[in-house]
Amino acid sequence: MEQTTVLRQVKLVSGEEIDIVITKGVISGITAAGEGKGDAVWDGRGTYVSSGWIDMHVHAFPEFDPYGDDIDEIGVKQGVTTIVDAGSCGADRIADLAASGRAAKTNLLAFMNISRIGLQRVDELSRLEWIDRGKAIEAAQTYPELIVGLKARISRSVVKESGLEPLRLARGLSADTGLPLMVHIGSAPPDIRDVIPLLEKGDIITHYLNGKSNNLFDADGRPLKVLTDAVRRGVHLDVGHGTASFSFRVAEDAKRHGIHPDTISTDIYRGNRLNGPVYSLANVLSKFLSLGYSLEETISRVTVRAAQWLGRPELGRIQVGDAANLSLFTVSGESAQLVDSEGVHRTAGQVITTKGVVIHGEFIVF
């Protein structure tokens, strides 16, 4: 994008139509629709634009199987300009993840796994000696631009006999590094009522809409007290759809009781991208439209609100003088079948489809 390019008649989620003028990768003008001037014009009629989508929970380290994928396959090729790897790597391999990020078109950030081995094994917290305080602190100090938090997967298959001790150690590492925690919740033990009270303001619960028996809602769909208490003290709720962690039923209960996501994320990796039920961030966002969230509410959870949590407000805005960081998409009125992690289908009346991105001075159109 060495020349000046105009995105003509693109539409904000508010419905307002504008032109966005981009010069050498920087937003040089925002005008009324039809008034932008430039060397090249892209006809954006019928296309929405937002600041670049941010997926707060992905797995982008392809060497680890089954939970891995290529950065750009789950990033720019899906209309997502920033991805946050959620604990694929611990201190042993975080340097390799950082190197992969430097070679990608997609912006990469990461939660570092508190286990130094990361997802080399899927029971990475079953042995406490794998939680190496010194190595974790050194890695956090070495890669401050990459690491935005610490990841602890606190569910039965991961911790095995370690119980809550990995989370207690994670709490200590959080204090040592000044980094918040993202905590994966799932099957018991540990009991969810023992896990959530250990989380503090700014920490993240991911998979909060899972339909497992150890979830955050009672048999009548009411939120547990530990959840409402956590929301009150500023714990952040992230979707983290994944292969087994998003239930339409639970999401409907949560919405009915006013428990809304702070961020919508995929927990995507190669398997659930190719075979479902995740497929893409656009697919997951379409599920929230089907739940009755507005387009503006939905997109804010992968733009403004995600950027706020990351402390990078520039990623969540469209502003003259900023580097152009944009996602382009359409919203069709045709019906489609969407499926959750429990195999339950819902018919959607609106479907979001990505059309392109602008990132690092490049305009990529699908």
C-alpha positions as CSV (number, residue, x, y, z in Angstrom):
1,M,0.0,0.0,0.0
2,E,2.7,2.5,-1.1
3,Q,0.0,4.5,-2.9
4,T,-3.0,6.1,-1.3
5,T,-5.9,3.7,-1.3
6,V,-9.6,4.5,-0.5
7,L,-11.9,2.0,1.0
8,R,-15.1,3.5,-0.5
9,Q,-18.5,3.4,1.1
10,V,-17.6,0.9,3.9
11,K,-20.0,0.7,6.7
12,L,-19.4,0.9,10.5
13,V,-21.3,-1.4,12.8
14,S,-23.3,1.7,13.8
15,G,-24.6,1.7,10.2
16,E,-22.8,4.9,9.2
17,E,-21.1,4.7,5.7
18,I,-17.7,6.3,5.3
19,D,-14.6,6.3,3.2
20,I,-11.3,5.4,4.8
21,V,-8.2,6.8,3.1
22,I,-4.9,4.9,3.7
23,T,-1.5,6.2,2.8
24,K,1.6,4.0,3.2
25,G,-0.2,1.8,5.7
26,V,-1.5,4.7,7.8
27,I,-5.1,6.0,8.0
28,S,-4.7,9.5,6.5
29,G,-8.4,10.4,6.2
30,I,-11.9,9.4,7.3
31,T,-14.5,11.1,5.2
32,A,-18.2,10.9,4.3
33,A,-19.0,8.1,1.9
34,G,-17.9,9.0,-1.6
35,E,-15.6,11.9,-0.7
36,G,-12.3,10.2,-0.1
37,K,-9.5,10.9,-2.6
38,G,-6.7,8.5,-3.6
39,D,-4.7,6.7,-6.3
40,A,-6.7,3.5,-6.0
41,V,-10.3,2.9,-4.9
42,W,-11.8,-0.3,-3.5
43,D,-15.6,-0.5,-3.7
44,G,-16.7,-1.4,-0.3
45,R,-20.5,-1.1,-0.8
46,G,-22.3,-3.7,1.4
47,T,-19.2,-4.4,3.4
48,Y,-18.7,-3.6,7.1
49,V,-15.4,-2.3,8.5
50,S,-14.2,-2.5,12.1
51,S,-10.8,-2.2,13.8
52,G,-8.9,-5.4,13.3
53,W,-10.5,-8.4,15.1
54,I,-8.7,-9.8,18.1
55,D,-9.0,-13.4,19.0
56,M,-8.1,-13.7,22.7
57,H,-7.8,-17.5,22.8
58,V,-6.1,-19.5,20.0
59,H,-3.4,-22.2,19.7
60,A,-0.8,-21.1,17.2
61,F,2.2,-23.4,17.8
62,P,1.8,-26.1,15.1
63,E,4.5,-28.3,16.6
64,F,2.3,-29.3,19.5
65,D,-0.4,-31.9,18.6
66,P,-3.3,-31.9,18.8
67,Y,-3.6,-28.3,20.0
68,G,-1.7,-26.3,17.4
69,D,-2.1,-24.4,14.1
70,D,-0.3,-21.9,11.8
71,I,-0.4,-18.3,12.9
72,D,-1.7,-16.8,9.6
73,E,-4.2,-19.7,9.0
74,I,-6.1,-18.6,12.2
75,G,-5.2,-15.0,11.8
76,V,-5.2,-12.9,8.7
77,K,-6.6,-15.7,6.5
78,Q,-9.7,-15.6,8.8
79,G,-10.0,-11.9,8.9
80,V,-8.3,-11.6,12.3
81,T,-5.4,-9.2,12.6
82,T,-4.4,-10.0,16.2
83,I,-4.3,-13.4,17.9
84,V,-3.4,-14.3,21.4
85,D,-2.0,-17.7,21.9
86,A,-3.5,-19.1,25.1
87,G,-0.8,-21.1,26.8
88,S,0.5,-23.3,24.0
89,C,4.1,-22.6,25.2
90,G,5.7,-22.4,28.6
91,A,9.1,-21.1,29.3
92,D,10.8,-23.9,27.4
93,R,9.4,-23.0,24.0
94,I,8.2,-19.4,24.3
95,A,11.3,-18.2,22.3
96,D,10.2,-20.4,19.4
97,L,6.7,-19.0,19.5
98,A,8.1,-15.4,19.5
99,A,10.2,-16.2,16.5
100,S,7.2,-17.6,14.6
101,G,5.3,-14.4,15.4
102,R,8.0,-12.3,13.9
103,A,7.7,-14.2,10.6
104,A,3.9,-13.9,10.4
105,K,1.6,-11.3,8.9
106,T,-0.8,-11.6,11.9
107,N,0.0,-9.7,15.1
108,L,0.8,-12.3,17.8
109,L,0.5,-12.0,21.5
110,A,0.6,-14.8,24.1
111,F,-0.4,-16.1,27.5
112,M,2.5,-18.1,28.7
113,N,1.7,-21.5,30.2
114,I,2.7,-21.7,33.8
115,S,4.1,-25.2,33.1
116,R,7.5,-24.9,31.4
117,I,6.6,-27.7,29.0
118,G,3.4,-26.0,27.8
119,L,1.1,-28.2,25.6
120,Q,3.9,-30.6,24.8
121,R,1.7,-32.8,26.9
122,V,-2.0,-32.3,27.7
123,D,-1.5,-33.1,31.4
124,E,1.1,-30.3,31.8
125,L,0.1,-29.4,35.4
126,S,0.1,-33.0,36.7
127,R,3.7,-32.7,38.0
128,L,4.4,-29.6,40.1
129,E,8.1,-29.6,39.2
130,W,7.2,-28.5,35.7
131,I,6.1,-25.2,37.2
132,D,9.5,-23.6,37.3
133,R,9.3,-20.1,38.9
134,G,12.8,-19.0,37.9
135,K,12.3,-19.9,34.2
136,A,8.8,-18.3,34.1
137,I,10.1,-15.0,35.5
138,E,13.1,-15.0,33.2
139,A,10.8,-15.6,30.1
140,A,8.3,-12.9,31.2
141,Q,11.2,-10.4,31.5
142,T,12.7,-11.5,28.1
143,Y,9.5,-11.2,26.1
144,P,7.5,-8.4,27.6
145,E,6.0,-7.3,24.2
146,L,4.8,-10.9,23.5
147,I,3.6,-12.1,26.9
148,V,0.3,-10.5,28.1
149,G,-0.5,-13.0,30.9
150,L,-0.1,-16.4,32.3
151,K,-2.2,-19.5,31.4
152,A,-3.3,-22.2,33.9
153,R,-5.6,-25.0,32.7
154,I,-7.4,-26.0,35.9
155,S,-9.4,-29.1,35.1
156,R,-9.2,-32.8,35.9
157,S,-7.3,-34.1,32.9
158,V,-4.7,-31.4,33.2
159,V,-3.9,-31.3,36.9
160,K,-4.7,-34.9,37.7
161,E,-3.7,-35.4,41.4
162,S,-2.2,-31.9,41.8
163,G,-5.6,-30.4,42.6
164,L,-5.7,-26.6,43.2
165,E,-1.9,-26.4,43.9
166,P,-1.1,-25.3,40.3
167,L,-3.5,-22.4,40.6
168,R,-2.0,-21.4,43.9
169,L,1.5,-21.5,42.3
170,A,0.1,-19.5,39.3
171,R,-1.2,-16.9,41.7
172,G,2.3,-16.5,43.1
173,L,3.8,-16.3,39.6
174,S,1.2,-13.6,38.8
175,A,2.5,-11.6,41.8
176,D,6.1,-12.2,40.8
177,T,5.7,-11.0,37.2
178,G,2.8,-8.5,37.5
179,L,1.0,-10.6,34.8
180,P,-2.7,-11.5,35.1
181,L,-4.0,-15.1,34.8
182,M,-6.1,-16.7,32.2
183,V,-7.7,-19.8,33.8
184,H,-9.2,-22.6,31.8
185,I,-12.1,-24.2,33.5
186,G,-13.5,-27.7,32.8
187,S,-14.3,-31.0,34.5
188,A,-13.8,-31.6,38.2
189,P,-11.9,-32.0,40.4
190,P,-11.1,-29.3,41.3
191,D,-14.6,-28.1,42.0
192,I,-15.4,-24.8,40.2
193,R,-16.6,-23.3,43.5
194,D,-13.0,-23.7,44.8
195,V,-11.3,-22.4,41.6
196,I,-13.1,-19.1,41.0
197,P,-12.5,-17.4,44.4
198,L,-8.7,-17.5,43.7
199,L,-9.1,-15.2,40.7
200,E,-8.6,-11.4,41.0
201,K,-9.6,-8.3,39.2
202,G,-8.2,-8.4,35.6
203,D,-7.8,-12.2,35.6
204,I,-9.7,-14.1,32.9
205,I,-12.1,-17.1,33.1
206,T,-12.0,-18.8,29.7
207,H,-14.6,-21.4,28.7
208,Y,-17.2,-19.8,31.0
209,L,-20.1,-20.9,28.8
210,N,-19.1,-24.6,28.8
211,G,-21.9,-27.2,29.4
212,K,-19.9,-29.6,31.6
213,S,-21.3,-30.7,35.0
214,N,-18.6,-28.6,36.7
215,N,-19.8,-25.3,35.1
216,L,-20.7,-21.9,36.5
217,F,-24.5,-22.2,36.4
218,D,-26.9,-24.4,38.5
219,A,-29.4,-26.9,37.2
220,D,-32.0,-24.1,36.7
221,G,-29.5,-22.0,34.6
222,R,-28.8,-19.5,37.4
223,P,-25.3,-18.2,37.8
224,L,-23.4,-19.6,40.8
225,K,-22.6,-17.1,43.5
226,V,-18.8,-17.6,42.9
227,L,-19.5,-16.3,39.3
228,T,-21.5,-13.3,40.3
229,D,-19.0,-12.4,43.0
230,A,-16.1,-12.7,40.4
231,V,-17.9,-10.4,38.0
232,R,-18.4,-7.8,40.7
233,R,-14.7,-7.8,41.6
234,G,-13.7,-7.3,37.9
235,V,-12.8,-10.8,36.7
236,H,-13.1,-10.9,32.9
237,L,-15.3,-13.5,31.1
238,D,-14.0,-15.0,27.8
239,V,-15.8,-17.4,25.6
240,G,-13.0,-19.7,24.4
241,H,-15.5,-21.8,22.3
242,G,-13.2,-24.8,21.5
243,T,-14.1,-28.3,20.8
244,A,-15.8,-28.9,24.1
245,S,-16.4,-25.6,25.8
246,F,-19.4,-23.7,24.4
247,S,-23.0,-24.6,25.0
248,F,-26.0,-22.8,23.4
249,R,-28.1,-23.8,26.4
250,V,-25.6,-22.3,28.9
251,A,-25.1,-19.2,26.8
252,E,-28.9,-18.6,26.7
253,D,-29.1,-19.0,30.5
254,A,-26.2,-16.6,31.0
255,K,-27.7,-14.0,28.7
256,R,-31.1,-14.3,30.5
257,H,-29.4,-13.6,33.8
258,G,-27.3,-10.7,32.6
259,I,-24.0,-12.6,32.5
260,H,-22.4,-11.4,29.2
261,P,-19.0,-12.1,27.7
262,D,-16.3,-9.5,27.9
263,T,-14.5,-11.0,25.0
264,I,-15.6,-13.6,22.4
265,S,-12.8,-16.0,21.3
266,T,-12.5,-19.3,19.5
267,D,-9.9,-21.6,21.2
268,I,-9.2,-22.6,17.6
269,Y,-6.6,-25.1,16.4
270,R,-6.2,-27.1,13.3
271,G,-8.7,-29.9,14.2
272,N,-11.6,-27.7,15.2
273,R,-10.9,-25.2,12.4
274,L,-11.1,-27.9,9.7
275,N,-13.7,-30.2,11.3
276,G,-15.7,-27.9,13.6
277,P,-17.4,-27.0,15.7
278,V,-15.4,-23.7,15.7
279,Y,-14.3,-23.2,12.1
280,S,-13.5,-19.5,12.4
281,L,-14.0,-16.5,14.6
282,A,-16.7,-15.3,12.1
283,N,-18.6,-18.5,12.8
284,V,-18.4,-18.0,16.5
285,L,-19.5,-14.4,16.2
286,S,-22.5,-15.5,14.1
287,K,-23.5,-17.7,17.1
288,F,-23.7,-14.6,19.3
289,L,-25.9,-12.9,16.7
290,S,-28.2,-15.9,16.8
291,L,-28.3,-15.6,20.6
292,G,-29.8,-12.1,20.2
293,Y,-26.7,-9.9,20.7
294,S,-26.6,-6.9,18.3
295,L,-23.9,-6.7,15.7
296,E,-22.4,-3.7,17.5
297,E,-22.3,-5.6,20.8
298,T,-20.8,-8.6,19.2
299,I,-18.0,-6.9,17.2
300,S,-17.1,-4.8,20.3
301,R,-16.1,-8.0,22.0
302,V,-13.4,-8.7,19.5
303,T,-12.3,-5.1,19.0
304,V,-12.7,-2.4,21.6
305,R,-13.2,-4.6,24.7
306,A,-10.4,-7.0,23.8
307,A,-8.0,-4.1,23.1
308,Q,-8.9,-2.5,26.4
309,W,-8.0,-5.7,28.3
310,L,-4.7,-5.9,26.4
311,G,-3.9,-2.3,27.3
312,R,-3.5,-1.6,23.6
313,P,-6.4,0.8,22.8
314,E,-5.0,1.5,19.3
315,L,-6.0,-2.0,18.3
316,G,-9.6,-1.2,19.0
317,R,-10.1,2.0,17.1
318,I,-10.2,3.5,13.6
319,Q,-8.4,6.9,13.8
320,V,-6.5,9.2,11.6
321,G,-2.8,8.9,12.2
322,D,-3.0,5.3,13.4
323,A,-1.6,2.4,11.5
324,A,-4.4,0.9,9.4
325,N,-5.5,-2.2,11.3
326,L,-8.9,-3.2,9.9
327,S,-11.2,-6.2,9.4
328,L,-13.7,-6.2,6.5
329,F,-16.8,-8.4,6.6
330,T,-20.4,-8.8,5.4
331,V,-23.6,-9.8,7.3
332,S,-26.0,-11.8,5.2
333,G,-29.6,-12.4,5.9
334,E,-29.7,-16.0,4.7
335,S,-30.3,-18.8,7.3
336,A,-27.6,-21.2,8.3
337,Q,-27.1,-24.1,10.7
338,L,-24.6,-23.4,13.5
339,V,-23.5,-26.1,16.0
340,D,-22.1,-25.8,19.5
341,S,-19.6,-28.0,21.3
342,E,-22.3,-30.4,22.4
343,G,-23.6,-31.1,18.9
344,V,-26.7,-28.9,19.4
345,H,-27.8,-26.9,16.3
346,R,-29.4,-23.5,16.0
347,T,-30.7,-21.9,12.9
348,A,-29.1,-18.5,12.4
349,G,-30.8,-15.7,10.6
350,Q,-27.6,-13.7,10.1
351,V,-24.2,-15.0,9.1
352,I,-20.9,-13.0,9.3
353,T,-18.4,-13.6,6.5
354,T,-15.0,-12.1,6.4
355,K,-13.9,-10.3,3.2
356,G,-10.4,-9.1,4.0
357,V,-8.0,-7.2,6.3
358,V,-5.6,-4.3,6.3
359,I,-2.5,-5.0,8.4
360,H,1.1,-3.8,8.4
361,G,0.6,-1.8,5.2
362,E,-0.9,-4.7,3.3
363,F,-4.5,-5.0,2.0
364,I,-5.5,-8.6,1.8
365,V,-8.8,-9.3,0.1
366,F,-10.4,-12.8,0.1
